[in-house]
Amino acid sequence: MKSTNQDQDLLQQLFNSRATTFWRDALGIDGSVTPHVIPNVLVMGGVASAICASSWLLLKTSGIDLALPVAPYEYMGAALGLLLVLRTNAGYDRWWEARKLWGGIVNQCRNLAISGLTYGPRDAAWQDEFVRWVAVFPYASCASLRDETEQPKIEALLGTNAAAKVFQSNHMPTYAAQRLALLLRQACENADMDRFAFMQVDRERAQLIDHLGACERIKKTPLAHAYSIKIRRFITIFLLTLPFALLHLIGHNWLVPAITMLVSYPLFSLDQIGYELQNPFSVSNLDHLPLDAICSAIENNVMALKSEHAPERQLEAIV
């Protein structure tokens, strides 16, 4: 009976949490595209008000009716909605691909650290330097993708002098990968690492550059600008002429601006979401990837591997 009550309490807490999350998301502003689209929505409301006032004035003075048939707008709305959904999906595909690539960076950094500690030299200084450069790579990649010239975490890992060389390099992630390659070559030439292990570990290092190159492709190749131009022109024409069609359907002209704004809000929002998802790395974009948290997780994982490997190294030295 006690277990049943606990289960009911847990379910009630889960329900309340989900309800709170729903209303927070529905009414909240933080992380929403609403602040970005509200000016455009208000502009459309003002235009609709001007059209309604002009229509009423012309109808009273000259008997001219500016209303248009509504049927064409039904087909136009369906086509516009389809185009916006396609654009939003294209943006989300870029965001999700970037996340998968960073998942690959996480795995490769872990594999690289494990392989280096297992098959590399037993020298504590070499292992410490190798693991630190493994942790530096994601931070350098994050800074490069965000067009940052410095990264405090790199300085904390390497020290001021070594970090300055990273910051002054032409491409920070490549510099970090080169340092890892040099450490591996040193281990191989000193006969502390056999050739087969060297090839396997170096393959892990090379795949880091492959993942980063794919991220740079996403960053430097946005969605075709001509596609955005056509969609936004279609939205503009549709919303500017929509009030003329609503004059046929609504007896009270003062409702036309409100309905026009209600229609324009989701259209502008979908367009803005598609734009925001194009670059998942920039911190200025909504819902950018949490690269800082990902890099910190990688650092914690690989540094913990070094600490956990230390007792085994000491035991081998005693034996």
N, C-alpha and C positions, 0 to 999 in steps of 0.2 A: 504493500500500500504506500509506503514511504517512497519507494522507487517510482511508483506511478505519479505521485505528487511532484517529485523532482522533475520527471519528464515533462509534465504539464507546465511547470514553472519555466523550464528551459524553452519549450515551444512558445510560451507567451512572451518571453524575453526576445526570442528570435522574431516573432511577429511584430512586436513593438519596434524593434530595431529596423526592420524592413519598412514599416510604415513611416518611421521618422526619416529614413533615407529617401523614401519616395517624395515626401513633402519638401525635404531640404533640396532635393534635385529639381523639383517642379517649381519652387518659388525662389530658389537661390540665384545669385548673380555670379558668384565666384566660379570661374571655369566655364561660364556660359558665353555664347556668341551674342547674347542680347545687347550688351553695351556697344558692340560693333555695328549692329544692324538697326538699332533704334533711330538714329538720325535719318537713314534712308526711309524707314517706315513713316516717320513724321513728314518727310518730304512728300511721300505719296498721299498721305492724308491731306496735306495742304493743297496739292494739285487736284485731288478729288473734290475738295471744298470749292476751289475756284471753278471747276467744271460744273458743279451743281448750281452755284450762284449764276454762272453765265447761262446755263440752260433755263433756269427759272426766269431770268431777265428777258431772254430772247422769246421765250414762250409767252410771256405776258405782253411784251411790246410788239413783237412781229409775228407771233404765232408759229415760229420755227421750232421744231422738235429735234433736239440733238441726239435722242436716244437711238441706239443701234440694236439689231437683233442679237440675242444672247447665244444662239446656237453655235456660231463659230468659236466662241470662247470655251465651250465645253471641249471641243477637239483640241484647241490650242493649249488648254490647261493640262490635258492628258499628255500631250507631247512634251510640254515643258517639264512636267513632273518626271517623265521618263528620262529626259536629258539630265536633270539635276541628280537623280538617283544614280545614273551611270557615272557622273562626275564624282559624286561622293564615294561611290564604291572604288573608283580608281584611286582616290586619295587615301582611302582606308587600306587598300592593297599595298600602297607604298609604306604606310605607317606600320603595317603588320610585317612586311618584309624586313623593314629596318629592325623591328623587335626580334625577329628570328635571327638576323645576322648578329645582333648583339648577344643573343643567347649562344650563338656559335663562338663568339669571342670569350664569353664566360667559360664555356667548356674547354676551349683550346688553352686558355690561360691555366686552368686547373691541370689539364693533361700535361702541359709543358712543365709546370712546377713539379708535378709528381715524377715525371720522367727524368728531369734534371737532378732531382734529389736522390732518385733511386739508382740511376745508371751513371751519374756524374761523379766527380771527385768527392772524397770524404772530407776534403778540406772545408772547415767551417766558414772561412772568409769567402771562398769561392761560392759556396752554397748561399750565403747571406746576400752576396752581390747579385747572384743569378735570380734569386727569388724577388729581390727588390726591383730589378729591371722587368721581371714579369708583371709585377704590380704596377709599374710605371706605364707600361704599354697602353692599358685601357684609359688611364688618365690623359695620356698624350693624344690618344685617338679622340677622346671626348673634346679636348681643347681644340684640336684641328677641325673637327666637324662643326664646332661652334665659332670658329674663326677667333679663338682666344690666343693671345700670345704668351700667357703665363698660366700656371696652374699651381696653387699653393701646396697641394698634396704631393706633387712631384718633388718640390723642394723639401718637404718633410721626409720623404723617403730617401732622397739621394744626398741631401745637403746643398748648401748654397752654390758651391763651385760647379759640381756636376749638373745641378739643375739649370744653371746659367747656360751651359753648353747645349742642353736640350732646347731651351727657349730660343737660343740663337741659331739653331739648325734650320735648314730649309724646310724640312718636314719632320715634325717631332715624332710621330709614330715610326717612321722609317728609321730615324736615329736610334730609337729604343730597340727596334728589331735588329739593327746592325750590332748594337752592343751585346744583345743576346747571342747573335751569331759568332761574334768574336770570343765570347766566353766559352761557347761550345767548341770552337776550333782550338782554343787553348787547352780545354780538357782532352780533346782528341789527340793533339800533338804531344801532350805530356803522358800519353798512354794511360790516362786515368779513365778514359771512356773508349770502348771498342768501336770500330767503324760502323758496325750494324746499328748499335744503339745511337751513335751519332746521327746516322741517316734518319732514324725514326724520330728522334727528338727535333732535328732540324726541320723535318716535314711538319711537325706540329707548329713550329715557329713560322714557317712559310704560310700556313693556312691563316694565321692571324692577319697577314697582309692581304690575303684574298678576301676575307670578311670586311676589312676596312675599305678595300677598293670598291666593293659592292655598295657600301654605305655612301661613299663619295659619289658613286654613280647616281644614287637617289638624290643626293643633295644638289648636284650640279646639272641634273636633267629634270626640271619641273615639267608638269603637264603642259601640253602644247598650248601656247598663248592664244592661238587662233580659236581654239575650242572655248576658252574662257570668254573671249570677246563675243562670239556668237551667242553663247548662253546668256550673257548679261544684256546684250541687245534685245534678245527675245524676251527676257524678263521685263526690261524697260518698256518695250512696246506693249506687252500684255497688260502691265499695270497702269500705264498711262491711258490706255483706251478702255480699261475695265469699267470705270465709272459710267461711260456712255451706255454700256450694256446693262448696268445695274439700274439705270433710270427707268427701264422698262418693267423691272420686277418689283421695285420698292415704291410704295406710295409716298413715303416720307423721305424727301431728298437728304435730310440731315443724317440719315442712317448710312448713306452711300460712303462718306469718308471713313466711317468706322469699319464697315465691311471691307473696304479697300485695304485698310491697314491690317485687318485680320488676315486677309489673303496674302498681303505682301510680306508679313512677318515670317511665315515658314519658308517662303520662296527665297527671301534674302538670307535666312538662317542656313538653309541647305547650301546655298552658294558660298557662304562664308565658311561653313564647315569643310567643304571641299578645298577651299583655299588654305585653311589652317592645317589640314592634314598633309599638304604637299611636302613640307619640310619638317619631319618629325624630330629633328635635332635642335633646332633653334629654340632657345628659352623664351623668345618673344611670341612664339606660336602657342595657342591653346593645346593642351593634351600632348605636349612634347614628351619624348621618352625620358624616363627618370634616370638619365645616364649617371648622375652623381651617386645615386643609391646603388646602381649596378656596379660602378667602379669601386665603391667602398666595400661591397660584398666580395668582389674579386680579391681586393687587397686583404680583407680579413681571412678569406679562405686560404690564400697562398702563404700568408705570413703564419697562419696557424699550422700549415703543413711543415714549415721549417721548424717551428717549436716542437711539434710532435715527432719530428725526425731526429732531433738532437739526442734524446736518450738512446736511440738505437745506434747512433754514431759513437757515443761514448762507450756503449757496451762492446762494439766492434773493436774500439781502440784497446780496451782492457784485455779482450780475448787475444 
